[in-house]
Amino acid sequence: MGKLTTHVLDTMNGVPAQGVRIELHRINNASRLLLRKTHSNSDGRCDEPLLQGPDLEQGIYELVFHAGDYFAARGVRVPEPRFVDQITLRFGVAHPSENYHVPLVVTPWTWSTYRGS
């Protein structure tokens, strides 16, 4: 049984990013379906998998991380408009029986991701 999880790390401050708003969408042709809205917990993770088991299907998904709002709430002074604001990661799930962990490493000026396990 596969699952989709995420983890947000604030590398500017060297801490898990708590309270980041996260949206999960499924992409079908030209349409975008919102599947879930959540926030990262004190460990920078979600309290439960975003999708698991039969809910995780082969296809294209997007995670949207509201990083700009997170840094603003921490009092980080950045120019307006924000250089890094909403980060949209579009990725494919080819084998839904596998685990897909999509971490985000972020500062107000850069971000990175990879497929974890």
N, C-alpha and C positions, 0 to 999 in steps of 0.2 A: 504494500500500500504506500504510494508516494505522497509527498506533501510539499507545500510551498511555504517557505519561511523567509524572514528578513531580519536584519540587524543594522542599526545605524550607529556609527562611531564618529564622534566629534573630535577630529584630530587637531583642531586649533587649541582645544582645552585639555586634550588627552583623557576624555571621559566618554562613556556611553551617552548617546544623545536621547535624553528623556523628554517625552512630550511632543515628538515630531508627528505631525498629522500625515497619515499614509492612506492613499487610495489605491485600490486594485481594480483594474479594468480588464475586460476581455475584448479583443479586437476581432470582429467578424466582418470581413471585406472592408467596407468604408464606415461601418458603425462601431461605436465604442460603448460597451455596456459596463456600468459601474457594478462591481460585485461586492465591494466591501470598503468601509471607511473605518479606520482605527487610529490609535496613537501608540508610539513606542513607550515601553515601560522604563523603570529605573535602570534596567540593564541594556536599554537601547533596542530591545526585542519586543515583539508582540506577545501578548499573554497566551496565545494559541496559534497554531498554523493558520496562515491566510486561506489556504485550501488544503484539503487532504482527501485521500481515498477517491471515491467516484466523482467528487466535485472538481478534482484536478484532471482536466482533460487535455488531450493534445491540442495545441493551438498557439496563438499569439496573445500575449498579455502585456499590460503596462502597469508599472508601479509608479506612482507620483508621490514624491517626498516634498513636503513643504518646509524646506530647509531655511529659506529666508525668514519665515515667521519664527522658526526655532531660534535662530541667532538674534533676531530682534528682541525676542522675549528674554534672552540672556543679557541684553544690554550692549551687544556688539554694535559699534558705530561703523556703518558701511554707507557708501554713497548711494543715493537714489537716482535712477532705479538700481536695484540690487544686481550685482554681477551674477551671483548664484541665488536663485529664488526657488522656483518649483523645478525639481529635477524629475524628468520623465524617463524611465528606463523601459524600453520595449524589448521583450525577449520572447523566445520560443520555447515551448515545452514539447519535445519530441517523444519522450518516453514517460508518460504519466505515472508509471509504476515506480519511478525513481524519485529521490529527494532533490528538490531544487531550492537551494539556499542562496538568496540574492542580497548580499551585504552592501551597504553604502558607507563609504569613508568620505567625510565631507568637512570642508571649512567654508568660510564665506567667499572664497576665491577659487576653489577647485573641488573636484569630487572624482571618485573612482569606484568601480564595482568589479565583481568577478562572480563566477559560479562556485559557490562553496558546496559543502556536502552536508 
